[in-house]
Amino acid sequence: MGEDIGKTVFDAADYDAFRARLRDETKTLKNWFDDRRFDESDRFTIGLEIEAWLVDENCLPAPHADEFIATANDERVVPELSKFNFELNADPQPLAGDCLDATYREIETLWNRCRRAGDTLRLRPLTTGMLPTVRDEMLQPAWMASANRYAALNNALLKARESEPLHICIKGEDELDYKCDHIMLEASCTSLQAHLKVNQDDAARFYNASVLASAPLVAASANSPFLYGNSLWAETRIPAFEQSTRVHGFPDREGRDVLRVTLGTGYLRHSLLELFLENLSYPVLLPMLREDKGDLPHVRLQNGTIWRWNRPIIGFDGEGNPHLRIEQRVMPSGPTVTDMVANLALYYGLALALGRAETAPESETPFEDARANFYACAKNGLAARVRWAGRATDIRALLLDMLVPAAKAALAEEGLDATCLDHYFDGVLTERIASGQTGAEWQRRYYRANGRNFQALTERYADLQADGEPVHSWPI
């Protein structure tokens, strides 16, 4: 959710001053693009964030994140929106060699630290896109983390809506239809976020590739079928996150209101600058003023309150040199460390395969098809039908016949270890997709076999997660 801010209440002068600084810094950013200020490298750098839950002995959300984070005592374990969420951050590393296994080892080591901290407090950390046992009375402002940023965001979103309640309506196997006056439903949407550092000249192609990859990624990784006792989408996190932050933005080419959580308004034509220029069209939510403008704080703060499913990032190294990253946000948290590393591998491989294809795939699959594919896969998972390069197909067949092999080949060409690739692509991804048993599908199969006992479902899920075997091998 980003860095904290100094206050929660702002006046008209704050908004005017922030908009002025945002415009000035965006002009500076344009100059950086014109002058090619961004770091260039012949090798990609990757990173990740994992959002997670804390649960008690009954697998209910446990609002003790502050105590848990203090007990874990690791700068890579940080707060999130609610008192029952936390986030893990892995160190950046080159996309090369045995980086996938190295990522696994780092996450597993950090997760074991979290388990030990949880044991000390009689809590259990858990990674799942949406927690099946969470209830509406738990997703209330009283459970919001204490950081000023979250209270200010909540106030700003409601102010932008002129105090009109948020309307949450999600139709799947069941239907969820209710209203609320806060953003805490967002806390139920935990994700695996992948970062890819890119060169300026290549960034538009890799960004468009990330947009195209969003549909197959969400189909292959879905892990969020239940909310408030309702069986909804395979990845209910997608509509829940979009609707829990819904404020009027600006119309896209089709006349739709562009939300702050969005797949976007179209493919990029030239550079990531287009997205930062588009940011000027969004209302300001957090007009927190900074005196040091050297690292474009107002540009970055505005960008941090626009949660595109594929978000452009401006980062800086220790010496203050800027670089460009793409943050892929469509994948849910969980089910296991092995599954998440496999999902990361699929993203990085697809970004390279599609971003380097001789014929740009965005020229063959219109943005409107990519957008429809994304929501079809979020709703129906591996059962979705999509349009790819003008042809209708099943997403599972597209993944198995084309996308998974292409992603694996792209990473092999990049020099990644063959044994690692075999494990994560052949032993995990291909097996999961062929079996159809994603985390979402396992949860639904358990539900169908055992009935409406979400505590038992979550306890079984937690036990299998602790065993560490990938989800496609989980018994019911």
C-alpha positions, -999 to 999 in steps of 0.1 A, spaced: 0 0 0 30 23 0 48 45 25 30 63 53 21 100 53 21 127 80 -16 135 83 -51 124 74 -70 157 68 -63 180 39 -78 213 28 -83 229 -6 -48 246 -5 -32 212 -1 -49 198 -32 -40 229 -53 -4 228 -42 -1 190 -48 -16 193 -83 8 221 -91 38 200 -79 25 169 -97 23 188 -130 58 202 -125 73 168 -116 55 152 -146 72 177 -168 105 168 -152 97 131 -158 91 138 -194 125 154 -196 140 123 -181 124 102 -208 136 127 -235 172 127 -220 172 89 -214 180 92 -177 169 57 -168 193 29 -159 200 5 -188 211 -31 -184 216 -61 -206 200 -82 -179 166 -81 -162 162 -76 -125 132 -92 -107 116 -87 -73 83 -96 -56 59 -88 -28 36 -113 -11 5 -102 9 -6 -126 36 -31 -132 64 -28 -138 101 -54 -163 115 -61 -177 150 -67 -213 162 -101 -212 145 -87 -200 112 -104 -166 117 -86 -133 109 -64 -123 139 -59 -85 142 -24 -87 157 -2 -77 128 18 -51 148 28 -76 174 35 -102 148 57 -80 127 76 -69 158 81 -105 168 92 -115 132 118 -86 135 128 -86 98 127 -54 76 112 -75 48 80 -82 69 59 -50 68 23 -38 76 -6 -38 52 -41 -23 51 -56 -42 80 -46 -55 114 -47 -91 101 -26 -86 70 11 -83 65 35 -82 35 67 -99 26 93 -83 3 121 -103 -13 154 -88 -23 159 -79 -60 180 -102 -80 191 -108 -117 168 -129 -138 195 -155 -145 209 -189 -135 191 -205 -105 172 -173 -96 139 -193 -93 154 -217 -68 171 -187 -50 137 -170 -49 122 -201 -34 149 -204 -8 145 -167 3 107 -169 5 108 -202 24 134 -189 48 114 -158 54 81 -177 57 96 -200 83 106 -169 103 70 -158 101 58 -193 112 80 -191 143 68 -156 151 32 -169 147 39 -199 170 52 -175 197 19 -156 195 -4 -186 189 -11 -172 154 -8 -188 120 4 -169 89 -15 -180 57 -12 -171 20 -45 -173 1 -60 -147 -22 -92 -144 -2 -97 -160 32 -128 -182 32 -136 -175 68 -135 -137 67 -168 -121 76 -182 -87 70 -180 -76 106 -142 -82 104 -138 -60 73 -147 -28 92 -127 4 98 -119 -7 134 -97 -35 119 -78 -10 97 -41 -7 103 -31 24 123 -10 41 96 -22 75 85 -21 65 49 -50 40 52 -73 63 71 -66 91 47 -73 69 17 -106 58 32 -116 94 39 -105 106 4 -124 78 -15 -156 85 4 -152 122 -1 -147 117 -38 -179 96 -38 -197 125 -20 -203 100 8 -223 77 -15 -218 41 -2 -198 16 -23 -220 -9 -40 -204 -44 -42 -221 -67 -67 -204 -99 -78 -222 -127 -97 -208 -162 -99 -223 -195 -88 -238 -173 -61 -244 -136 -59 -230 -110 -35 -248 -77 -34 -243 -53 -6 -232 -17 3 -206 -4 26 -191 30 35 -154 21 38 -126 5 17 -119 -24 40 -130 -50 15 -97 -43 -2 -80 -59 28 -95 -92 18 -77 -91 -16 -42 -104 -10 -19 -108 -39 15 -119 -53 31 -89 -70 59 -95 -94 84 -67 -104 104 -67 -136 130 -40 -142 131 -30 -179 150 -7 -202 133 25 -215 133 14 -251 118 -20 -244 93 -9 -217 63 -3 -239 65 -38 -255 70 -55 -221 42 -35 -206 18 -45 -234 31 -81 -230 22 -79 -193 -13 -67 -201 -18 -96 -226 -4 -121 -200 -28 -110 -174 -56 -133 -185 -36 -166 -187 -18 -157 -155 -50 -152 -135 -65 -184 -150 -35 -205 -140 -31 -190 -105 -67 -184 -94 -71 -189 -56 -100 -167 -45 -134 -184 -50 -153 -176 -18 -163 -143 -1 -187 -140 28 -199 -176 22 -206 -171 -14 -191 -191 -43 -183 -163 -68 -155 -160 -93 -124 -182 -96 -105 -150 -87 -131 -130 -68 -102 -107 -57 -104 -90 -91 -139 -76 -90 -138 -71 -52 -106 -49 -54 -120 -29 -83 -154 -23 -66 -140 -16 -32 -121 14 -45 -146 26 -71 -146 64 -76 -153 83 -108 -122 88 -129 -125 97 -166 -141 80 -196 -121 56 -218 -125 53 -256 -156 31 -251 -172 56 -227 -166 34 -196 -156 51 -164 -119 43 -158 -114 31 -122 -84 34 -100 -80 -4 -102 -80 -12 -139 -64 -32 -166 -60 2 -184 -74 21 -213 -54 5 -241 -19 -6 -251 10 17 -249 22 32 -281 57 46 -273 67 46 -236 57 43 -200 54 81 -199 19 77 -214 7 62 -181 22 89 -159 6 115 -182 -27 96 -178 -22 98 -140 -29 136 -143 -65 128 -153 -72 110 -120 -84 130 -90 -58 134 -63 -65 114 -32 -35 120 -9 -22 156 -14 7 151 10 34 177 1 71 169 1 99 194 1 125 173 -16 115 169 -53 145 151 -65 129 117 -65 96 129 -79 77 123 -47 44 137 -59 45 117 -91 52 86 -72 25 92 -45 -1 98 -72 10 67 -90 8 47 -57 -29 55 -54 -37 42 -89 -37 4 -86 -35 -7 -123 -33 -45 -126 0 -38 -144 15 -7 -128 45 14 -140 71 21 -113 99 46 -111 125 33 -87 159 46 -76 191 29 -67 213 37 -36 229 65 -55 197 81 -66 198 69 -103 163 62 -116 151 31 -133 118 17 -147 99 -13 -135 66 -31 -143 46 -44 -114 24 -73 -123 -5 -74 -98 -31 -99 -111 -18 -131 -93 -33 -140 -59 -13 -150 -28 -7 -187 -22 -13 -216 -22 23 -227 -15 58 -212 -19 64 -236 -48 32 -226 -65 40 -189 -62 75 -193 -76 60 -212 -105 35 -184 -111 63 -158 -110 82 -179 -135 52 -180 -158 49 -142 -156 86 -135 -163 86 -160 -191 55 -146 -208 67 -111 -204 99 -120 -223 83 -143 -248 55 -118 -258 77 -87 -253 104 -100 -277 81 -117 -302 91 -108 -338 55 -97 -344 42 -77 -315 13 -98 -302 -6 -67 -292 -9 -61 -330 -28 -94 -333 -49 -94 -301 -68 -61 -298 -69 -45 -263 -106 -51 -260 -100 -88 -265 -72 -87 -239 -96 -70 -215 -124 -94 -221 -100 -123 -217 -89 -110 -183 -123 -108 -168 -134 -142 -184 -103 -158 -168 -109 -141 -135 -145 -154 -135 -141 -189 -149 -104 -197 -143 -91 -225 -164 -126 -231 -179 -126 -197 -196 -129 -192 -233 -107 -164 -248 -98 -148 -281 -61 -148 -289 -47 -135 -322 -82 -134 -336 -91 -170 -327 -114 -183 -300 -99 -210 -278 -99 -225 -244 -75 -208 -220 -62 -242 -208 -54 -254 -243 -37 -220 -251 -16 -223 -220 -6 -259 -225 0 -258 -263 15 -224 -266 21 -201 -237 37 -223 -211 62 -237 -236 69 -202 -250 75 -188 -214 98 -217 -206 118 -213 -238 121 -175 -232 136 -181 -198 159 -208 -211 172 -184 -238 178 -159 -210 201 -184 -194 180 -197 -165 190 -231 -151 174 -259 -170 167 -281 -140 148 -252 -123 128 -246 -154 119 -283 -157 107 -283 -121 85 -252 -121 72 -255 -157 69 -292 -162 65 -304 -127 43 -277 -114 26 -254 -140 19 -280 -166 6 -305 -140 -16 -279 -124 -31 -267 -157 -36 -302 -171 -53 -314 -139 -74 -282 -136 -67 -280 -99 -57 -245 -91 -61 -232 -55 -96 -220 -64 -106 -253 -79 -93 -273 -49 -113 -251 -25 -145 -256 -46 -139 -294 -48 -135 -295 -10 -167 -274 -6 -186 -297 -29 -174 -328 -11 -177 -316 25 -204 -290 25 -206 -254 39 -179 -256 66 -155 -228 58 -135 -233 90 -128 -269 81 -120 -260 46 -95 -233 57 -79 -257 83 -74 -283 57 -60 -257 33 -36 -244 60 -24 -279 68 -17 -288 32 0 -254 27 23 -262 56 32 -295 40 45 -275 10 34 -298 -19 21 -279 -49 -17 -275 -50 -23 -297 -80 -12 -327 -59 -35 -318 -29 -60 -345 -19 -95 -334 -8 
